[in-house]
Amino acid sequence: MIVLGIETSCDETSVAVIKDDMLTANLISSQHFHKNYGGVVPELSSRAHLQIVNPLVKSALEKSSIKLEDVDLISATAGPGLIGALLVGLTYAKGLSLSLNKKFVAVNHIEGHIFSGFLMEEKPEFPFLALVVSGGHTLLLLVKSFTEIYKLGSTVDDAAGEAFDKVSKLLGLGYPGGPKIQKAAEQGDENRINFPIAELKEPYNFSFSGLKTAVLRYVQHQGGIQNLDEQHIKDIAASFQLSVVKALIHKLKKAISNFDVKSVSIVGGVAANSLLKEKAIELASAHNKKLVIPRLEFCGDNAAMIAFRAKTLFESGITHKLDYKPYPALDENSFLSL
């Protein structure tokens, strides 16, 4: 069975091919020009997807040594994401499905992340806890099978990745925030400033808005960013990063203690953070749990995870009609509706 996956939810255009359970292509074209604007510009993102998706599909097929008509299943991200960007990939995939008379599966982007650990040699074992940390989402989930996923908690305001982006911009470090904060933090004192960690009534929910505000107030109290030397900025970055990681690990530790799971998987763009990996390894080791964190290629937005998720849905008997609509937000109607 050959699966073609297309991902265009934000600022990466990606096309992947899975052939007989082997990933034979996972091409990613990143839109680096957004850094000039301090964040993703939706209209420019959509235009860039339009320009590159067709050449990328051709390249992925060539790399996999297959022809378009050899594909058995065509899939694309349906949401959540930027609606214009989603429309590009989803409409392209629908067109291929219609013209080739092939089965079509619309994939929830978050579900793609949840199962991205299965792209690794060492895979999660059911049941497992999935901590999804990305620019737009922070979720803690109990995953019992490919069709049984239960939401334990989510962020009540900013996602972890969003907080990284905003604090990075505040500190003048640039975009994207995750790598910029991590690089600055490597030479900073993470114990210099004791930033707060939100404690909520719901045991598995997250909140990062207060932390982001605390950093802003701290900078203002120092007289503004112009009054901070380079080392001070690095110390702020390190202290902020530590607070984010502590918040994530704290909730994950609660879940490990309360649910009988075999594995823990941390996925999404922020899963690439070295401090988060370090603390997660310590936690998993202390509780004797297998830890799976996808390698960098599969942490960010990629079509390999979309193709894999489409394959598992198809094998569960799920396909979609070509009138399937994209959705920009994650809600109860769009999330894990199995």
C-alpha positions as CSV (number, residue, x, y, z in Angstrom):
1,M,0.0,0.0,0.0
2,I,1.3,3.5,-1.0
3,V,0.1,6.6,0.9
4,L,0.7,10.2,-0.2
5,G,0.5,12.8,2.6
6,I,0.3,16.6,2.2
7,E,0.8,19.1,5.1
8,T,0.1,22.8,4.7
9,S,-1.4,23.9,8.0
10,C,1.0,26.8,8.7
11,D,4.4,27.8,7.3
12,E,5.8,24.5,6.1
13,T,4.8,22.8,2.9
14,S,5.5,19.1,3.2
15,V,4.9,16.0,1.1
16,A,5.6,12.5,2.2
17,V,5.2,9.0,0.8
18,I,4.8,5.8,2.8
19,K,5.4,2.7,0.7
20,D,4.7,-0.8,2.2
21,D,5.1,0.6,5.8
22,M,8.4,2.4,4.9
23,L,8.8,6.1,4.8
24,T,10.4,6.7,1.4
25,A,10.1,10.5,1.2
26,N,9.4,13.4,3.6
27,L,10.1,16.6,1.9
28,I,9.7,19.9,3.8
29,S,9.9,23.4,2.4
30,S,10.0,26.0,5.2
31,Q,8.9,29.6,4.7
32,H,11.8,31.4,6.3
33,F,10.7,34.8,5.1
34,H,8.1,35.1,7.9
35,K,11.0,36.0,10.3
36,N,11.1,39.4,8.6
37,Y,7.6,40.1,10.0
38,G,8.1,38.6,13.5
39,G,5.5,35.9,12.9
40,V,3.6,34.0,10.2
41,V,1.6,36.2,7.7
42,P,-1.4,34.0,6.6
43,E,-1.8,35.4,3.1
44,L,1.9,35.1,2.3
45,S,1.9,31.6,3.7
46,S,-1.0,30.5,1.4
47,R,0.7,31.9,-1.7
48,A,4.0,30.1,-0.9
49,H,2.1,26.8,-0.4
50,L,0.5,27.3,-3.9
51,Q,3.8,27.8,-5.5
52,I,5.6,24.8,-4.1
53,V,3.0,22.0,-3.4
54,N,3.0,20.6,-6.9
55,P,6.8,20.6,-7.5
56,L,7.1,19.0,-4.0
57,V,4.7,16.2,-4.8
58,K,6.6,15.5,-8.0
59,S,9.9,15.4,-6.1
60,A,8.5,13.1,-3.4
61,L,7.2,10.6,-6.0
62,E,10.5,10.7,-7.9
63,K,12.4,10.1,-4.6
64,S,10.2,7.1,-3.9
65,S,10.5,5.8,-7.4
66,I,6.8,5.6,-8.0
67,K,4.3,7.2,-10.4
68,L,1.3,9.2,-9.2
69,E,-1.1,6.5,-10.4
70,D,0.7,4.0,-8.1
71,V,-0.6,5.8,-5.0
72,D,-3.4,3.9,-3.2
73,L,-4.4,6.5,-0.6
74,I,-4.2,10.3,-0.7
75,S,-4.3,12.4,2.5
76,A,-3.9,16.0,3.6
77,T,-4.2,18.0,6.8
78,A,-7.7,19.4,7.3
79,G,-7.1,21.3,10.5
80,P,-6.4,22.9,12.8
81,G,-4.3,25.6,11.2
82,L,-4.5,28.7,9.0
83,I,-7.6,28.4,6.9
84,G,-6.0,29.7,3.7
85,A,-3.0,27.5,4.1
86,L,-5.1,24.4,4.8
87,L,-7.3,25.0,1.7
88,V,-4.2,24.8,-0.5
89,G,-3.1,21.3,0.6
90,L,-6.6,19.9,1.2
91,T,-8.0,21.1,-2.2
92,Y,-4.9,19.8,-4.0
93,A,-5.3,16.4,-2.4
94,K,-9.0,16.3,-3.2
95,G,-8.2,17.1,-6.8
96,L,-5.7,14.2,-7.0
97,S,-8.2,11.8,-5.3
98,L,-11.0,12.8,-7.8
99,S,-8.8,12.6,-10.9
100,L,-7.1,9.3,-10.0
101,N,-10.2,7.8,-8.4
102,K,-8.3,7.1,-5.2
103,K,-9.4,6.9,-1.6
104,F,-9.1,10.1,0.4
105,V,-8.4,10.7,4.2
106,A,-8.5,14.1,5.8
107,V,-6.2,14.2,8.8
108,N,-6.4,16.1,12.1
109,H,-3.0,17.8,12.4
110,I,-2.9,17.2,16.2
111,E,-3.5,13.5,15.6
112,G,-0.6,13.5,13.2
113,H,1.6,14.8,16.0
114,I,0.2,12.4,18.6
115,F,1.3,9.4,16.5
116,S,4.5,10.9,15.1
117,G,6.5,8.7,17.6
118,F,5.6,5.7,15.5
119,L,7.9,7.1,12.7
120,M,10.8,6.3,15.0
121,E,12.6,3.0,15.3
122,E,11.7,2.8,19.0
123,K,7.9,3.3,19.0
124,P,5.4,4.1,21.8
125,E,3.5,1.2,23.4
126,F,-0.2,1.4,24.1
127,P,-1.5,2.8,26.4
128,F,0.7,5.9,26.4
129,L,0.6,9.5,27.5
130,A,1.1,12.1,24.7
131,L,2.2,15.6,25.6
132,V,1.6,17.8,22.5
133,V,3.6,21.0,22.7
134,S,3.6,23.3,19.6
135,G,3.2,26.9,18.6
136,G,-0.6,26.6,18.6
137,H,-1.4,23.9,21.1
138,T,-0.5,22.4,24.4
139,L,-2.4,19.2,25.2
140,L,-2.0,16.2,27.5
141,L,-3.7,13.0,26.2
142,L,-4.2,9.4,27.2
143,V,-3.8,7.3,24.0
144,K,-5.1,3.7,24.4
145,S,-5.1,2.8,20.7
146,F,-5.1,4.3,17.2
147,T,-8.8,5.0,17.7
148,E,-9.1,5.7,21.4
149,I,-7.7,9.0,22.4
150,Y,-8.8,10.9,25.6
151,K,-8.0,14.5,26.3
152,L,-6.8,15.0,29.9
153,G,-5.9,18.6,29.7
154,S,-5.0,21.6,27.5
155,T,-3.9,25.2,27.8
156,V,-6.5,27.6,29.0
157,D,-4.8,30.5,27.2
158,D,-1.4,30.6,25.3
159,A,0.3,27.5,24.0
160,A,3.8,26.8,25.2
161,G,5.2,27.5,21.7
162,E,3.3,30.7,21.4
163,A,4.7,31.9,24.8
164,F,8.2,31.1,23.5
165,D,7.5,33.3,20.4
166,K,6.1,36.2,22.3
167,V,8.8,36.3,25.0
168,S,11.5,35.9,22.3
169,K,10.1,38.9,20.5
170,L,9.9,40.9,23.8
171,L,13.6,40.1,24.4
172,G,14.6,41.1,20.9
173,L,15.8,37.6,20.0
174,G,13.6,37.2,16.9
175,Y,11.4,34.5,15.3
176,P,10.9,31.6,15.7
177,G,11.0,31.9,19.4
178,G,11.7,28.3,20.5
179,P,15.2,27.9,19.0
180,K,16.1,31.6,19.8
181,I,15.2,31.2,23.5
182,Q,17.0,27.9,23.8
183,K,20.2,29.3,22.2
184,A,20.2,32.3,24.5
185,A,19.4,30.2,27.5
186,E,22.4,28.0,26.9
187,Q,24.6,30.8,28.2
188,G,22.1,32.1,30.8
189,D,21.5,31.5,34.5
190,E,18.2,29.8,34.8
191,N,18.0,30.4,38.6
192,R,18.5,34.2,38.4
193,I,14.8,35.0,38.2
194,N,12.0,33.0,39.8
195,F,9.2,33.3,37.3
196,P,5.8,31.9,38.3
197,I,4.2,28.5,37.3
198,A,0.4,28.6,37.1
199,E,-1.4,26.1,39.3
200,L,-5.0,25.5,38.0
201,K,-8.0,23.8,39.5
202,E,-8.1,21.3,36.6
203,P,-5.1,18.9,37.4
204,Y,-3.9,18.5,33.8
205,N,-4.6,22.0,32.3
206,F,-1.8,24.5,31.4
207,S,-1.6,28.3,31.5
208,F,1.3,30.3,30.1
209,S,-0.3,33.8,29.8
210,G,0.7,34.7,33.4
211,L,4.3,33.6,32.9
212,K,4.5,35.7,29.7
213,T,3.1,38.7,31.5
214,A,5.5,38.2,34.4
215,V,8.5,38.4,31.9
216,L,7.0,41.6,30.5
217,R,6.6,43.1,33.9
218,Y,10.1,42.1,34.9
219,V,11.6,43.8,31.8
220,Q,9.5,46.9,32.4
221,H,10.7,47.0,36.0
222,Q,14.3,47.0,34.7
223,G,13.5,50.1,32.6
224,G,12.9,48.3,29.3
225,I,14.8,46.0,27.1
226,Q,17.2,48.9,26.2
227,N,18.5,48.9,29.8
228,L,19.4,45.2,29.8
229,D,22.8,43.9,28.8
230,E,23.3,40.8,26.8
231,Q,23.9,38.5,29.8
232,H,20.8,39.7,31.6
233,I,18.7,38.9,28.5
234,K,20.2,35.4,28.4
235,D,19.4,34.9,32.1
236,I,15.8,36.0,31.5
237,A,15.6,33.6,28.6
238,A,17.0,30.7,30.7
239,S,14.7,31.5,33.6
240,F,11.6,31.7,31.4
241,Q,12.5,28.4,29.6
242,L,12.9,26.6,33.0
243,S,9.5,27.8,34.1
244,V,7.8,26.5,30.9
245,V,9.6,23.1,31.2
246,K,8.7,22.8,34.9
247,A,5.1,23.5,34.1
248,L,5.0,20.8,31.4
249,I,6.9,18.2,33.4
250,H,4.8,18.9,36.5
251,K,1.5,18.0,34.8
252,L,3.1,15.1,33.0
253,K,4.3,13.7,36.3
254,K,0.8,13.9,37.7
255,A,-0.6,11.9,34.8
256,I,2.1,9.3,35.0
257,S,1.3,8.8,38.7
258,N,-2.5,8.5,38.1
259,F,-2.7,6.5,34.9
260,D,-1.3,3.0,34.1
261,V,0.7,3.6,31.0
262,K,3.6,1.8,29.3
263,S,5.1,4.8,27.4
264,V,5.3,8.6,27.3
265,S,5.6,10.5,24.1
266,I,6.4,14.2,23.8
267,V,5.6,15.6,20.3
268,G,5.3,18.9,18.5
269,G,7.7,21.6,17.7
270,V,8.6,22.4,21.4
271,A,9.5,18.7,21.8
272,A,12.8,19.7,20.2
273,N,13.7,21.7,23.2
274,S,16.9,20.3,24.9
275,L,15.9,21.1,28.5
276,L,12.4,19.6,28.0
277,K,14.1,16.4,26.7
278,E,16.5,16.3,29.6
279,K,13.8,16.7,32.2
280,A,11.5,14.2,30.4
281,I,14.3,11.6,30.4
282,E,14.7,12.0,34.1
283,L,11.0,11.7,34.7
284,A,10.5,8.6,32.5
285,S,13.5,6.9,34.1
286,A,12.3,7.6,37.6
287,H,8.9,6.0,36.8
288,N,10.3,3.2,34.6
289,K,8.4,4.3,31.5
290,K,9.5,4.1,27.9
291,L,10.1,7.7,26.5
292,V,9.6,8.4,22.8
293,I,10.5,11.9,21.4
294,P,10.5,12.1,17.6
295,R,13.7,13.3,16.0
296,L,13.8,16.9,14.9
297,E,12.4,16.1,11.4
298,F,9.2,14.8,12.9
299,C,8.8,17.3,15.8
300,G,7.8,20.2,13.5
301,D,5.1,20.2,10.9
302,N,5.7,17.4,8.4
303,A,3.8,15.2,6.0
304,A,5.2,11.9,7.2
305,M,3.0,12.1,10.3
306,I,0.0,13.0,8.2
307,A,0.6,10.0,5.8
308,F,1.1,7.7,8.8
309,R,-2.1,8.9,10.5
310,A,-4.0,8.5,7.3
311,K,-2.8,5.0,7.0
312,T,-4.0,4.0,10.5
313,L,-7.4,5.6,9.9
314,F,-7.8,3.8,6.6
315,E,-6.8,0.5,8.2
316,S,-9.5,1.2,10.8
317,G,-12.1,1.6,8.0
318,I,-12.2,5.4,7.9
319,T,-12.1,7.4,4.7
320,H,-13.6,10.8,3.9
321,K,-15.7,12.3,1.1
322,L,-14.4,15.0,-1.0
323,D,-16.8,17.6,0.5
324,Y,-14.8,17.4,3.8
325,K,-14.2,21.0,5.0
326,P,-11.1,22.4,6.6
327,Y,-11.3,23.8,10.1
328,P,-9.0,26.4,11.6
329,A,-9.6,25.7,15.3
330,L,-9.5,22.7,17.5
331,D,-12.9,22.1,19.1
332,E,-15.0,19.2,20.3
333,N,-16.4,18.6,16.8
334,S,-13.1,18.5,15.0
335,F,-10.8,16.9,17.6
336,L,-10.4,13.2,17.7
337,S,-13.9,12.5,16.5
338,L,-13.6,8.7,16.3
